[in-house]
Amino acid sequence: MAFYLKNSRNIINNLKSKVGLSSLMKQHSCSCLNHNNHCRFPASTATSPFAPQLNNLDLNSHKRGCLFMSQRFESTIAEKQFASVQNGEDNQVLDFPGGKIICSPDMRFLSESPSAHTHCFRVLDDNGQLIKQSDYIQVSEEIAVKMYSDMVTLQTMDTIFYEAQRQGRISFYVTTIGEEAINIASAAALTSDDFVFPQYREPGVLIWRGFTLQEFANQCFGNRADYGKGRQMPIHYGSNKHKYFTVSSTIATQIPHAVGAAYSLKMDKKDACVVTYFGDGGTSEGDFHAALNFAAVTEAPVIFICRNNGWAISTPTSDQFRSDGIAVRGQAYGVQSIRVDGNDALAMYSAVHTARKMAVNEHRPILIEAVTYRVGHHSTSDDSTKYRPAEEIEWWRMARDPVTRFRKWVESNGWWSSEAETQLRSSIRNQLLHAIQMAEKVEKPPVEELFTDVYDDLPSNLREQEKLLRETISRHPQDFPADVPH
């Protein structure tokens, strides 16, 4: 090793003397700093993983080449490091390209897990009472009442649509029972300019943004009024108007898409961010890890919200990972992270509200791990009692219900009453039943809609497929829905 180091230095010194490399390096570095104080990446330290701030750099400047030349030369100057090694000094600081690193002669492996679990941010206790000295964002009476009303709406909609599926009126459904606070509170903390990349358990975000119960029913029934023209499964909502990207069943694909969209907002200097939702199972996908790394490096204004409800369909978190939940994964990628009680609407609102400010004002990604429990089955195709105790489900339904918990706090402020509760639930139920009846009466999209909206001019292979489909329908009309126009 010493032989190679010595010879390397001799080669470098020889080059310096022959081509003036030393003076060239000095000239570029000095001239760069004199003309643009933001030209160098600030040195990172062990105590601040967020030291490199790309948003402080003027990348549009004509001195961009100077930036990278200065940084490259600075990162490869190692004479002092070699001197420390030759002199046998301990705990020397090495200036690697990624920042200064303290070296030690002691061989120490990082622990596979911290000695204590990451703290979970909470504002309301299980009885809906404020915890003393809670650090939370105040909400007005108007916002609080709307939050609670929308949580009740979401809960009621899930119950009625689930029953409609069991009656055979729709083919599929996914509930958000037990996770209403994550849906509504996070949506309340955003603005209408923010974009949402959901998974399939965030219809509450659409409720908050004004998506009507009739629009939900039209999508689930796949009728002609459905914005997806009947080409999506039920609950695969999407709305350009509400900046809500269409749901996809494939796990975690929306996460890197969200980062790309957030990076575009940053490039366009928009005062907005992107929010993406996913479950604990999604963090086992490669897309999650690629997205976090992409977001950290580009410092994209994106908020990652993970619903850690303990189960990826029938797979418990204990079979998915050994880390301390999800928040620590963000830290590993250089993303500021927080763990929040996902059944506490005030805690969720406060965390997302603060995270949004950080994402937009500081141009950085934030990871929120919302700890909750999926009280309902994964979907109407699942029976969760096959892999978890019914008593456990019931305890979370009764003792940890986020809707009841938030109602107690709203009532304690004098903003809600039993009369208002009765009126709200009756009104929502009637609206939903009417929406379902209306959606069932609307005819299905015509057959040709299966082949549109992809190509400007329909290619020959799709024209042939459409022809074959129509011929098949003509030969076997009894096998096709009568309410689908041919």
C-alpha positions as CSV (number, residue, x, y, z in Angstrom):
1,M,0.0,0.0,0.0
2,A,2.8,2.5,1.0
3,F,4.6,1.6,-2.2
4,Y,1.6,2.5,-4.4
5,L,0.8,5.7,-2.4
6,K,4.4,6.9,-2.7
7,N,4.5,6.2,-6.5
8,S,1.1,7.8,-7.0
9,R,2.3,11.0,-5.3
10,N,5.5,11.0,-7.4
11,I,3.5,10.7,-10.6
12,I,1.2,13.6,-9.5
13,N,4.1,15.8,-8.6
14,N,5.8,15.1,-11.9
15,L,2.6,16.0,-13.8
16,K,2.3,19.2,-11.8
17,S,5.8,20.3,-12.7
18,K,5.4,19.5,-16.4
19,V,1.9,20.9,-17.2
20,G,1.3,23.4,-14.5
21,L,-1.6,21.3,-13.0
22,S,-1.1,22.8,-9.6
23,S,-1.5,26.4,-10.8
24,L,-4.4,25.4,-13.0
25,M,-6.3,23.9,-10.1
26,K,-5.6,26.9,-7.9
27,Q,-6.7,29.3,-10.7
28,H,-10.0,27.5,-11.3
29,S,-10.8,27.1,-7.7
30,C,-10.1,30.7,-6.7
31,S,-11.7,32.3,-9.7
32,C,-14.8,30.2,-9.2
33,L,-15.2,31.3,-5.5
34,N,-14.5,34.9,-6.3
35,H,-17.3,35.1,-8.9
36,N,-19.9,32.9,-7.2
37,N,-19.9,32.2,-3.5
38,H,-22.4,29.4,-4.0
39,C,-20.2,27.4,-6.4
40,R,-18.9,24.9,-3.9
41,F,-21.0,22.2,-2.2
42,P,-20.8,22.9,1.6
43,A,-18.9,20.3,3.4
44,S,-21.2,17.7,5.1
45,T,-20.6,16.7,8.7
46,A,-21.5,13.7,10.8
47,T,-24.1,15.6,12.7
48,S,-25.9,17.0,9.6
49,P,-26.9,14.5,6.8
50,F,-28.6,17.3,5.0
51,A,-25.6,19.6,4.6
52,P,-25.4,19.5,0.8
53,Q,-28.1,22.0,-0.3
54,L,-28.5,21.8,-4.0
55,N,-31.2,24.5,-4.0
56,N,-28.5,27.0,-2.9
57,L,-26.6,26.5,-6.1
58,D,-27.1,28.6,-9.2
59,L,-27.0,25.8,-11.7
60,N,-28.1,28.1,-14.5
61,S,-25.0,30.2,-14.1
62,H,-22.4,30.3,-16.9
63,K,-20.0,29.1,-14.3
64,R,-21.4,25.6,-14.0
65,G,-18.3,24.0,-15.4
66,C,-16.3,25.9,-12.7
67,L,-18.5,24.4,-10.0
68,F,-17.8,20.8,-10.9
69,M,-14.1,21.4,-11.7
70,S,-13.6,23.0,-8.3
71,Q,-15.5,20.3,-6.5
72,R,-13.7,17.6,-8.3
73,F,-10.2,18.9,-7.6
74,E,-11.1,19.7,-4.0
75,S,-12.4,16.2,-3.4
76,T,-9.2,14.5,-4.7
77,I,-6.7,16.6,-2.8
78,A,-5.3,13.9,-0.4
79,E,-1.8,15.1,0.6
80,K,-2.9,15.9,4.2
81,Q,-4.7,12.6,4.4
82,F,-1.6,10.7,3.3
83,A,0.5,12.6,5.8
84,S,-1.8,11.5,8.6
85,V,-1.5,7.9,7.5
86,Q,2.3,8.0,7.3
87,N,2.6,9.7,10.7
88,G,0.4,7.0,12.3
89,E,-2.2,9.5,13.6
90,D,-5.4,8.0,15.0
91,N,-9.0,9.3,14.3
92,Q,-7.9,11.4,11.2
93,V,-10.6,13.1,9.2
94,L,-10.7,12.1,5.5
95,D,-12.3,14.5,3.0
96,F,-14.0,12.0,0.7
97,P,-16.2,13.3,-2.2
98,G,-19.3,12.7,0.0
99,G,-18.0,14.8,2.9
100,K,-15.6,14.5,5.8
101,I,-15.5,11.2,7.6
102,I,-13.7,10.4,10.9
103,C,-11.6,7.3,10.7
104,S,-10.8,5.1,13.7
105,P,-8.4,2.2,14.3
106,D,-11.3,0.4,16.1
107,M,-13.3,-2.1,14.1
108,R,-17.0,-1.2,14.9
109,F,-20.0,-2.6,13.1
110,L,-23.2,-0.6,13.0
111,S,-25.9,-2.2,15.1
112,E,-28.6,-4.0,13.2
113,S,-31.2,-2.1,15.1
114,P,-31.3,0.8,17.6
115,S,-31.5,0.1,21.3
116,A,-34.8,2.1,21.6
117,H,-37.7,2.4,19.1
118,T,-38.3,5.6,17.3
119,H,-40.7,7.8,19.1
120,C,-44.3,8.1,17.8
121,F,-45.7,11.7,17.7
122,R,-49.1,11.9,19.3
123,V,-51.4,14.8,20.4
124,L,-54.6,13.1,21.5
125,D,-54.8,10.2,23.9
126,D,-57.1,7.2,23.4
127,N,-60.0,9.2,25.0
128,G,-59.6,12.1,22.7
129,Q,-58.1,14.4,25.3
130,L,-55.1,16.7,24.5
131,I,-51.8,15.4,25.9
132,K,-50.2,18.1,28.0
133,Q,-47.6,20.3,26.3
134,S,-48.5,18.8,22.9
135,D,-46.6,20.3,20.0
136,Y,-49.3,20.6,17.4
137,I,-50.8,22.9,14.8
138,Q,-54.0,24.6,15.9
139,V,-57.1,24.0,13.7
140,S,-60.1,26.2,13.5
141,E,-63.6,25.1,14.3
142,E,-64.5,25.2,10.6
143,I,-61.6,22.9,9.7
144,A,-62.1,20.6,12.6
145,V,-65.8,20.1,11.9
146,K,-65.2,19.4,8.2
147,M,-62.4,17.0,9.1
148,Y,-64.8,15.1,11.4
149,S,-67.7,15.2,8.9
150,D,-65.5,13.9,6.1
151,M,-64.2,11.1,8.3
152,V,-67.8,10.0,9.0
153,T,-68.6,10.3,5.3
154,L,-65.7,8.0,4.4
155,Q,-66.7,5.5,7.1
156,T,-70.3,5.4,5.9
157,M,-69.3,5.2,2.3
158,D,-67.1,2.2,3.0
159,T,-69.9,0.4,4.9
160,I,-72.5,0.9,2.1
161,F,-70.2,0.1,-0.8
162,Y,-68.9,-2.9,1.0
163,E,-72.5,-4.1,1.4
164,A,-73.2,-3.3,-2.3
165,Q,-70.3,-5.6,-3.3
166,R,-71.6,-8.4,-1.1
167,Q,-75.0,-8.0,-2.8
168,G,-73.3,-8.5,-6.2
169,R,-74.0,-4.9,-7.4
170,I,-70.4,-4.0,-7.8
171,S,-67.5,-6.4,-8.4
172,F,-64.8,-5.3,-6.0
173,Y,-64.2,-2.8,-3.1
174,V,-61.5,-1.8,-0.7
175,T,-62.3,-0.1,2.7
176,T,-60.3,2.3,4.8
177,I,-61.9,1.4,8.1
178,G,-59.5,2.3,10.9
179,E,-57.4,4.6,8.7
180,E,-59.9,7.5,8.3
181,A,-57.6,9.9,10.2
182,I,-54.7,9.4,7.8
183,N,-56.9,10.1,4.8
184,I,-58.8,13.2,6.0
185,A,-56.2,14.8,8.3
186,S,-53.4,14.6,5.7
187,A,-55.7,16.0,3.0
188,A,-56.7,18.9,5.3
189,A,-53.1,19.8,5.7
190,L,-52.4,20.1,2.0
191,T,-53.5,22.8,-0.5
192,S,-55.4,22.4,-3.7
193,D,-52.2,23.1,-5.7
194,D,-50.5,19.9,-4.3
195,F,-50.6,16.8,-6.4
196,V,-51.6,13.4,-5.0
197,F,-50.2,10.0,-6.0
198,P,-52.4,7.5,-4.0
199,Q,-52.3,3.8,-3.5
200,Y,-55.8,2.4,-3.3
201,R,-56.8,3.3,0.3
202,E,-57.0,7.1,0.1
203,P,-60.5,8.0,-1.2
204,G,-60.8,10.4,1.8
205,V,-58.3,12.7,0.1
206,L,-60.8,13.0,-2.8
207,I,-63.7,13.5,-0.4
208,W,-61.9,16.4,1.2
209,R,-61.1,17.9,-2.2
210,G,-64.8,17.9,-3.3
211,F,-65.2,14.6,-5.2
212,T,-68.9,13.9,-4.9
213,L,-70.6,10.7,-3.7
214,Q,-72.2,10.4,-7.1
215,E,-68.7,10.5,-8.7
216,F,-67.6,7.7,-6.4
217,A,-70.6,5.6,-7.3
218,N,-70.2,6.2,-11.0
219,Q,-66.6,4.9,-10.8
220,C,-67.4,1.8,-8.8
221,F,-70.2,0.9,-11.2
222,G,-68.1,1.7,-14.2
223,N,-71.0,3.5,-16.0
224,R,-70.8,6.0,-18.8
225,A,-70.3,8.9,-16.4
226,D,-67.2,7.3,-15.0
227,Y,-64.1,9.3,-15.8
228,G,-62.2,6.1,-16.5
229,K,-64.9,5.1,-19.0
230,G,-65.4,1.7,-17.2
231,R,-61.8,0.6,-18.0
232,Q,-60.7,0.5,-14.4
233,M,-61.5,-1.8,-11.4
234,P,-63.8,-0.3,-8.8
235,I,-62.0,2.1,-6.4
236,H,-59.4,3.0,-9.0
237,Y,-60.4,6.7,-8.8
238,G,-58.7,9.5,-10.6
239,S,-59.5,13.2,-11.1
240,N,-57.6,15.7,-13.1
241,K,-59.6,18.5,-11.5
242,H,-58.5,17.5,-8.0
243,K,-54.9,16.7,-9.0
244,Y,-55.4,13.1,-7.9
245,F,-53.6,10.6,-10.2
246,T,-55.5,7.5,-11.1
247,V,-55.1,4.6,-8.7
248,S,-53.2,1.5,-9.9
249,S,-53.3,-1.9,-8.2
250,T,-49.6,-2.6,-8.9
251,I,-47.7,-2.0,-5.6
252,A,-45.4,1.0,-5.1
253,T,-45.3,2.1,-8.8
254,Q,-46.8,5.5,-7.8
255,I,-43.8,6.3,-5.5
256,P,-41.1,7.0,-8.1
257,H,-43.7,8.7,-10.3
258,A,-44.5,11.1,-7.4
259,V,-40.8,11.9,-7.0
260,G,-40.5,12.7,-10.7
261,A,-43.5,15.0,-10.5
262,A,-42.1,16.7,-7.4
263,Y,-38.8,17.3,-9.2
264,S,-40.6,18.9,-12.1
265,L,-42.4,21.2,-9.6
266,K,-39.1,22.2,-8.2
267,M,-37.6,22.9,-11.7
268,D,-40.7,25.0,-12.5
269,K,-40.3,26.9,-9.2
270,K,-43.9,26.0,-8.2
271,D,-45.2,26.8,-4.7
272,A,-46.5,23.2,-4.3
273,C,-45.5,19.7,-3.4
274,V,-46.4,16.1,-4.2
275,V,-47.8,13.7,-1.7
276,T,-47.7,9.9,-2.3
277,Y,-49.3,7.2,-0.1
278,F,-48.4,3.5,0.3
279,G,-48.6,0.7,2.8
280,D,-45.9,-1.0,4.8
281,G,-46.0,-3.8,2.1
282,G,-45.0,-1.2,-0.5
283,T,-41.7,-0.5,1.3
284,S,-40.6,-4.0,0.5
285,E,-40.7,-3.1,-3.2
286,G,-37.6,-1.8,-5.0
287,D,-39.6,1.2,-6.2
288,F,-39.8,2.5,-2.7
289,H,-36.0,2.5,-2.2
290,A,-35.3,3.9,-5.6
291,A,-37.8,6.7,-5.0
292,L,-36.4,7.7,-1.6
293,N,-32.9,7.8,-3.0
294,F,-34.0,9.8,-6.1
295,A,-35.9,12.3,-3.9
296,A,-33.0,12.7,-1.4
297,V,-30.4,13.3,-4.1
298,T,-32.5,15.7,-6.1
299,E,-34.1,17.3,-3.0
300,A,-37.5,17.0,-4.5
301,P,-40.5,18.5,-2.6
302,V,-42.3,15.3,-2.0
303,I,-44.0,13.9,1.1
304,F,-44.0,10.1,1.5
305,I,-46.8,8.9,3.7
306,C,-46.6,5.2,4.7
307,R,-49.7,3.6,6.3
308,N,-48.0,1.1,8.5
309,N,-51.1,-0.9,9.4
310,G,-49.2,-4.0,10.4
311,W,-50.3,-6.2,7.4
312,A,-49.5,-6.4,3.7
313,I,-52.6,-8.4,2.9
314,S,-51.8,-11.5,5.0
315,T,-48.1,-10.8,5.6
316,P,-47.3,-9.2,8.9
317,T,-44.5,-6.7,9.2
318,S,-42.5,-9.1,11.2
319,D,-42.2,-11.2,8.1
320,Q,-41.3,-8.2,5.9
321,F,-38.4,-6.5,7.7
322,R,-36.4,-6.4,10.9
323,S,-35.8,-2.7,11.0
324,D,-37.6,-0.4,13.5
325,G,-40.5,0.3,11.2
326,I,-40.3,2.6,8.2
327,A,-39.1,6.0,9.5
328,V,-35.5,4.8,10.0
329,R,-35.4,3.8,6.3
330,G,-35.8,7.5,5.4
331,Q,-33.0,8.4,7.7
332,A,-30.8,5.9,5.9
333,Y,-31.4,7.6,2.6
334,G,-30.9,11.1,4.0
335,V,-34.6,11.9,4.2
336,Q,-36.0,13.7,7.3
337,S,-38.6,11.3,8.8
338,I,-41.1,11.1,11.6
339,R,-43.3,8.4,13.1
340,V,-46.9,9.5,13.8
341,D,-49.9,7.9,15.5
342,G,-52.0,7.4,12.4
343,N,-55.2,7.1,14.5
344,D,-54.7,10.6,15.9
345,A,-56.2,13.1,13.5
346,L,-54.5,16.1,15.1
347,A,-51.1,14.5,15.1
348,M,-51.5,13.6,11.4
349,Y,-52.7,17.1,10.5
350,S,-49.8,18.7,12.4
351,A,-47.1,16.4,10.9
352,V,-48.3,16.8,7.3
353,H,-48.8,20.5,7.7
354,T,-45.3,20.9,9.0
355,A,-43.9,18.5,6.4
356,R,-45.5,20.4,3.6
357,K,-43.8,23.7,4.7
358,M,-40.5,21.9,4.9
359,A,-40.9,20.3,1.5
360,V,-42.0,23.5,-0.3
361,N,-39.9,26.1,1.5
362,E,-36.7,24.0,1.9
363,H,-37.0,21.9,-1.2
364,R,-36.6,18.5,0.5
365,P,-38.4,15.2,0.8
366,I,-40.1,14.1,4.0
367,L,-41.1,10.6,5.1
368,I,-44.1,10.1,7.5
369,E,-44.7,6.7,9.0
370,A,-48.3,6.7,10.1
371,V,-48.7,3.8,12.6
372,T,-52.3,2.5,12.4
373,Y,-54.3,-0.7,12.0
374,R,-56.3,-2.0,9.1
375,V,-59.6,-2.9,10.8
376,G,-61.3,-4.0,7.6
377,H,-60.3,-6.9,5.4
378,H,-57.6,-6.1,2.8
379,S,-60.3,-6.1,0.1
380,T,-63.6,-7.8,-0.6
381,S,-61.4,-10.7,-1.9
382,D,-59.9,-11.2,1.5
383,D,-60.9,-12.8,4.8
384,S,-58.5,-11.4,7.4
385,T,-59.8,-13.6,10.2
386,K,-57.9,-16.4,8.5
387,Y,-54.5,-14.9,9.5
388,R,-55.3,-12.6,12.6
389,P,-57.4,-13.0,15.7
390,A,-61.0,-11.6,15.5
391,E,-60.5,-10.3,19.0
392,E,-57.6,-8.2,17.9
393,I,-59.6,-6.7,15.1
394,E,-62.5,-5.9,17.4
395,W,-60.3,-4.3,20.0
396,W,-58.9,-1.9,17.4
397,R,-62.4,-1.2,16.1
398,M,-63.7,-0.3,19.5
399,A,-60.8,1.0,21.6
400,R,-58.7,2.7,18.9
401,D,-61.2,4.0,16.4
402,P,-59.8,7.3,15.0
403,V,-63.3,8.7,14.2
404,T,-64.6,8.3,17.7
405,R,-61.4,9.6,19.2
406,F,-61.5,12.8,17.1
407,R,-65.2,13.3,17.8
408,K,-64.5,13.4,21.5
409,W,-62.0,16.2,21.0
410,V,-64.4,18.2,18.7
411,E,-67.2,17.8,21.3
412,S,-65.0,18.9,24.1
413,N,-64.5,22.2,22.3
414,G,-68.3,22.6,22.0
415,W,-68.2,22.3,18.2
416,W,-70.3,19.1,17.9
417,S,-73.4,17.5,19.4
418,S,-75.4,14.3,19.4
419,E,-78.1,16.0,17.3
420,A,-75.5,17.1,14.7
421,E,-74.2,13.5,14.7
422,T,-77.6,11.9,14.0
423,Q,-78.4,14.4,11.2
424,L,-75.0,13.9,9.5
425,R,-75.1,10.2,9.4
426,S,-78.7,10.0,8.2
427,S,-78.0,12.6,5.5
428,I,-74.8,10.8,4.2
429,R,-76.5,7.4,4.2
430,N,-79.5,8.8,2.1
431,Q,-77.1,10.5,-0.3
432,L,-75.1,7.4,-0.8
433,L,-78.1,5.2,-1.4
434,H,-79.4,7.7,-3.9
435,A,-76.0,7.9,-5.7
436,I,-76.0,4.1,-6.0
437,Q,-79.5,4.0,-7.4
438,M,-78.6,6.7,-10.0
439,A,-75.3,5.0,-10.9
440,E,-77.0,1.7,-11.6
441,K,-79.4,3.4,-14.0
442,V,-76.7,4.9,-16.2
443,E,-75.7,2.7,-19.2
444,K,-72.2,1.4,-19.5
445,P,-69.7,3.0,-21.9
446,P,-69.9,1.7,-25.5
447,V,-67.7,-1.0,-26.8
448,E,-65.6,1.3,-28.9
449,E,-64.4,3.0,-25.7
450,L,-62.2,0.0,-25.0
451,F,-60.0,1.0,-27.8
452,T,-59.8,4.8,-27.6
453,D,-57.6,7.4,-25.8
454,V,-54.3,5.7,-26.4
455,Y,-53.6,6.3,-30.1
456,D,-54.6,9.3,-32.2
457,D,-55.1,7.0,-35.2
458,L,-56.2,3.5,-34.2
459,P,-53.6,1.0,-35.5
460,S,-54.7,-2.0,-37.6
461,N,-54.2,-4.6,-34.9
462,L,-56.6,-2.8,-32.6
463,R,-59.1,-2.3,-35.4
464,E,-59.0,-6.0,-36.0
465,Q,-59.5,-6.8,-32.3
466,E,-62.5,-4.5,-32.2
467,K,-64.0,-6.2,-35.3
468,L,-63.5,-9.7,-33.7
469,L,-65.1,-8.5,-30.4
470,R,-68.2,-7.2,-32.2
471,E,-68.5,-10.5,-34.1
472,T,-68.2,-12.5,-30.9
473,I,-70.9,-10.3,-29.2
474,S,-73.2,-10.9,-32.2
475,R,-72.7,-14.7,-32.1
476,H,-73.1,-14.9,-28.3
477,P,-75.2,-12.0,-27.1
478,Q,-76.3,-13.9,-24.0
479,D,-72.7,-13.9,-22.6
480,F,-72.4,-10.1,-22.7
481,P,-74.1,-7.4,-20.5
482,A,-77.2,-6.2,-22.2
483,D,-76.6,-2.6,-21.0
484,V,-73.3,-2.2,-22.9
485,P,-74.0,-0.4,-26.2
486,H,-72.6,-2.2,-29.2
